[in-house]
Amino acid sequence: MGFGVFFLLFGVLLYFDRVLLAFGNILFVSGLPFITGLWNTFRFFFQRQKVKGSSFFLAGILLILLRWPAVGMLCESYGCFILFKSTLPLVSEFLSNVPVLGLIFTFPRFSMVLKKFSERGSLV
């Protein structure tokens, strides 16, 4: 899974290289069940409330494999946002307690957005 993330980031840095993005997606998706287990991975992606995010994520992978890397990465990014938007308040709370990153969270505009974000539980 780590190599998958590496190849995805490297593929984006090299202006959406199709081969690196496709290889990174294949490694990431095949490595995820090794970490969380096959049944837990299946349950996570196919929950009723996460079907929209899962479909965008998997459609993005398919678009990358069909040689549309920029559109595929946009679909994947939106799918990841939808899949993990319930955990974003927890992540923002954790990052605000990190010594150097915590200073960024004290900026007025950023703190207003985060306050709204944590009250609702999501940006949307």
DOPA-151033 format. One record per residue (C-alpha): residue number from 0; residue in three letters; x, y, z. Coordinates in Angstrom, 1 decimal, m for minus. Each point is the difference from the previous one (the first is absolute). Example, Ala and Ser with C-alpha at 12.3 -4.5 7.8 and 13.67 -1.06 7.14 Angstrom:
REM residues 2
<pt num="0" residuo="ALA" c1="12.3" c2="m4.5" c3="7.8"/>
<pt num="1" residuo="SER" c1="1.4" c2="3.4" c3="m0.7"/>
***
This chain:
REM residues 124
<pt num="0" residuo="MET" c1="0.0" c2="0.0" c3="0.0"/>
<pt num="1" residuo="GLY" c1="2.9" c2="2.3" c3="0.7"/>
<pt num="2" residuo="PHE" c1="1.5" c2="m0.6" c3="m3.4"/>
<pt num="3" residuo="GLY" c1="m3.5" c2="0.8" c3="m1.5"/>
<pt num="4" residuo="VAL" c1="m0.1" c2="3.4" c3="1.7"/>
<pt num="5" residuo="PHE" c1="3.6" c2="0.6" c3="m1.1"/>
<pt num="6" residuo="PHE" c1="m0.8" c2="m0.8" c3="m3.6"/>
<pt num="7" residuo="LEU" c1="m3.2" c2="2.1" c3="0.1"/>
<pt num="8" residuo="LEU" c1="1.9" c2="3.1" c3="1.4"/>
<pt num="9" residuo="PHE" c1="2.8" c2="m0.5" c3="m2.5"/>
<pt num="10" residuo="GLY" c1="m2.4" c2="m0.4" c3="m2.8"/>
<pt num="11" residuo="VAL" c1="m1.7" c2="3.3" c3="0.9"/>
<pt num="12" residuo="LEU" c1="3.4" c2="1.7" c3="0.3"/>
<pt num="13" residuo="LEU" c1="0.9" c2="m1.1" c3="m3.5"/>
<pt num="14" residuo="TYR" c1="m3.1" c2="1.7" c3="m1.5"/>
<pt num="15" residuo="PHE" c1="m2.5" c2="m2.8" c3="0.4"/>
<pt num="16" residuo="ASP" c1="2.1" c2="m2.8" c3="m1.5"/>
<pt num="17" residuo="ARG" c1="m2.5" c2="m2.7" c3="m0.9"/>
<pt num="18" residuo="VAL" c1="2.2" c2="m3.0" c3="0.7"/>
<pt num="19" residuo="LEU" c1="1.1" c2="1.1" c3="3.4"/>
<pt num="20" residuo="LEU" c1="m3.5" c2="1.0" c3="1.0"/>
<pt num="21" residuo="ALA" c1="m1.4" c2="m3.3" c3="m1.2"/>
<pt num="22" residuo="PHE" c1="2.7" c2="m2.0" c3="1.8"/>
<pt num="23" residuo="GLY" c1="m0.5" c2="2.0" c3="3.2"/>
<pt num="24" residuo="ASN" c1="m3.7" c2="m0.6" c3="m0.1"/>
<pt num="25" residuo="ILE" c1="0.4" c2="m3.7" c3="m0.5"/>
<pt num="26" residuo="LEU" c1="2.5" c2="m0.2" c3="2.9"/>
<pt num="27" residuo="PHE" c1="m2.1" c2="2.1" c3="2.3"/>
<pt num="28" residuo="VAL" c1="m3.2" c2="m1.9" c3="m0.6"/>
<pt num="29" residuo="SER" c1="1.6" c2="m3.4" c3="0.2"/>
<pt num="30" residuo="GLY" c1="2.0" c2="1.0" c3="3.1"/>
<pt num="31" residuo="LEU" c1="m3.0" c2="1.3" c3="1.9"/>
<pt num="32" residuo="PRO" c1="m1.5" c2="m3.5" c3="0.7"/>
<pt num="33" residuo="PHE" c1="3.3" c2="m1.2" c3="1.3"/>
<pt num="34" residuo="ILE" c1="0.0" c2="2.7" c3="2.7"/>
<pt num="35" residuo="THR" c1="m3.7" c2="0.1" c3="1.0"/>
<pt num="36" residuo="GLY" c1="m1.1" c2="m3.4" c3="m1.1"/>
<pt num="37" residuo="LEU" c1="m2.1" c2="m0.9" c3="m3.0"/>
<pt num="38" residuo="TRP" c1="m3.4" c2="0.0" c3="1.7"/>
<pt num="39" residuo="ASN" c1="0.6" c2="3.3" c3="1.8"/>
<pt num="40" residuo="THR" c1="1.1" c2="1.6" c3="m3.3"/>
<pt num="41" residuo="PHE" c1="m3.1" c2="m1.2" c3="m1.7"/>
<pt num="42" residuo="ARG" c1="m2.2" c2="1.2" c3="2.8"/>
<pt num="43" residuo="PHE" c1="1.6" c2="3.4" c3="0.0"/>
<pt num="44" residuo="PHE" c1="m0.3" c2="0.7" c3="m3.7"/>
<pt num="45" residuo="PHE" c1="m3.5" c2="m1.4" c3="m0.4"/>
<pt num="46" residuo="GLN" c1="m1.9" c2="1.5" c3="3.0"/>
<pt num="47" residuo="ARG" c1="m3.3" c2="1.6" c3="m1.0"/>
<pt num="48" residuo="GLN" c1="1.1" c2="3.6" c3="0.9"/>
<pt num="49" residuo="LYS" c1="3.4" c2="m0.4" c3="m1.8"/>
<pt num="50" residuo="VAL" c1="m1.2" c2="m1.4" c3="m3.3"/>
<pt num="51" residuo="LYS" c1="0.4" c2="3.4" c3="m1.7"/>
<pt num="52" residuo="GLY" c1="3.6" c2="0.5" c3="1.2"/>
<pt num="53" residuo="SER" c1="0.9" c2="m3.6" c3="m0.9"/>
<pt num="54" residuo="SER" c1="m1.5" c2="0.3" c3="m3.5"/>
<pt num="55" residuo="PHE" c1="1.9" c2="3.3" c3="m0.7"/>
<pt num="56" residuo="PHE" c1="3.2" c2="m1.6" c3="1.4"/>
<pt num="57" residuo="LEU" c1="m0.3" c2="m3.1" c3="m2.1"/>
<pt num="58" residuo="ALA" c1="m1.1" c2="1.9" c3="m3.1"/>
<pt num="59" residuo="GLY" c1="3.2" c2="2.2" c3="0.4"/>
<pt num="60" residuo="ILE" c1="2.1" c2="m3.2" c3="0.0"/>
<pt num="61" residuo="LEU" c1="m1.8" c2="m1.2" c3="m3.1"/>
<pt num="62" residuo="LEU" c1="0.5" c2="3.3" c3="m1.7"/>
<pt num="63" residuo="ILE" c1="3.7" c2="0.0" c3="0.7"/>
<pt num="64" residuo="LEU" c1="0.3" c2="m3.6" c3="m1.4"/>
<pt num="65" residuo="LEU" c1="m1.9" c2="1.3" c3="m3.1"/>
<pt num="66" residuo="ARG" c1="2.6" c2="2.7" c3="m0.5"/>
<pt num="67" residuo="TRP" c1="m1.9" c2="3.0" c3="1.4"/>
<pt num="68" residuo="PRO" c1="2.4" c2="0.8" c3="2.9"/>
<pt num="69" residuo="ALA" c1="m1.0" c2="3.6" c3="0.9"/>
<pt num="70" residuo="VAL" c1="m3.8" c2="m0.8" c3="0.0"/>
<pt num="71" residuo="GLY" c1="0.7" c2="m3.2" c3="1.8"/>
<pt num="72" residuo="MET" c1="2.0" c2="1.7" c3="2.8"/>
<pt num="73" residuo="LEU" c1="m2.8" c2="2.6" c3="0.4"/>
<pt num="74" residuo="CYS" c1="m2.6" c2="m2.8" c3="0.4"/>
<pt num="75" residuo="GLU" c1="2.3" c2="m1.9" c3="2.4"/>
<pt num="76" residuo="SER" c1="0.6" c2="3.2" c3="2.1"/>
<pt num="77" residuo="TYR" c1="m3.7" c2="0.7" c3="0.2"/>
<pt num="78" residuo="GLY" c1="m0.7" c2="m3.6" c3="0.9"/>
<pt num="79" residuo="CYS" c1="2.6" c2="0.1" c3="2.8"/>
<pt num="80" residuo="PHE" c1="m1.4" c2="3.2" c3="1.3"/>
<pt num="81" residuo="ILE" c1="m3.5" c2="m1.5" c3="0.1"/>
<pt num="82" residuo="LEU" c1="1.3" c2="m3.3" c3="1.6"/>
<pt num="83" residuo="PHE" c1="2.0" c2="1.7" c3="2.7"/>
<pt num="84" residuo="LYS" c1="m1.9" c2="3.2" c3="0.7"/>
<pt num="85" residuo="SER" c1="m1.4" c2="m1.4" c3="3.3"/>
<pt num="86" residuo="THR" c1="3.6" c2="m0.3" c3="1.3"/>
<pt num="87" residuo="LEU" c1="1.1" c2="3.5" c3="m1.0"/>
<pt num="88" residuo="PRO" c1="m1.0" c2="1.7" c3="3.3"/>
<pt num="89" residuo="LEU" c1="2.1" c2="m2.5" c3="1.9"/>
<pt num="90" residuo="VAL" c1="2.9" c2="0.5" c3="m2.3"/>
<pt num="91" residuo="SER" c1="m0.2" c2="3.8" c3="0.3"/>
<pt num="92" residuo="GLU" c1="m0.2" c2="m0.2" c3="3.8"/>
<pt num="93" residuo="PHE" c1="3.1" c2="m2.2" c3="0.0"/>
<pt num="94" residuo="LEU" c1="1.9" c2="2.3" c3="m2.3"/>
<pt num="95" residuo="SER" c1="m0.9" c2="3.0" c3="2.1"/>
<pt num="96" residuo="ASN" c1="1.9" c2="m1.6" c3="2.9"/>
<pt num="97" residuo="VAL" c1="3.2" c2="m0.6" c3="m2.0"/>
<pt num="98" residuo="PRO" c1="2.6" c2="2.6" c3="1.0"/>
<pt num="99" residuo="VAL" c1="0.9" c2="1.6" c3="m3.3"/>
<pt num="100" residuo="LEU" c1="m3.3" c2="m0.7" c3="m1.9"/>
<pt num="101" residuo="GLY" c1="m2.0" c2="1.3" c3="3.0"/>
<pt num="102" residuo="LEU" c1="1.2" c2="3.6" c3="m0.9"/>
<pt num="103" residuo="ILE" c1="m1.7" c2="m0.2" c3="m3.4"/>
<pt num="104" residuo="PHE" c1="m3.3" c2="m0.9" c3="1.7"/>
<pt num="105" residuo="THR" c1="0.1" c2="3.2" c3="2.0"/>
<pt num="106" residuo="PHE" c1="m0.4" c2="2.3" c3="m3.1"/>
<pt num="107" residuo="PRO" c1="m3.4" c2="1.7" c3="0.1"/>
<pt num="108" residuo="ARG" c1="m1.5" c2="m1.2" c3="m3.3"/>
<pt num="109" residuo="PHE" c1="1.3" c2="m3.5" c3="0.4"/>
<pt num="110" residuo="SER" c1="m1.3" c2="m0.3" c3="3.5"/>
<pt num="111" residuo="MET" c1="m3.5" c2="1.3" c3="m1.1"/>
<pt num="112" residuo="VAL" c1="m0.1" c2="m2.7" c3="m2.6"/>
<pt num="113" residuo="LEU" c1="1.1" c2="m2.7" c3="2.4"/>
<pt num="114" residuo="LYS" c1="m2.5" c2="1.2" c3="2.6"/>
<pt num="115" residuo="LYS" c1="m2.8" c2="m0.3" c3="m2.5"/>
<pt num="116" residuo="PHE" c1="1.4" c2="m3.3" c3="m1.2"/>
<pt num="117" residuo="SER" c1="0.1" c2="m1.6" c3="3.4"/>
<pt num="118" residuo="GLU" c1="m3.5" c2="1.3" c3="0.9"/>
<pt num="119" residuo="ARG" c1="m1.6" c2="m1.7" c3="m3.0"/>
<pt num="120" residuo="GLY" c1="2.3" c2="m3.0" c3="m0.2"/>
<pt num="121" residuo="SER" c1="0.6" c2="0.7" c3="m3.7"/>
<pt num="122" residuo="LEU" c1="0.7" c2="2.8" c3="m2.5"/>
<pt num="123" residuo="VAL" c1="m3.1" c2="m0.7" c3="m2.0"/>
***
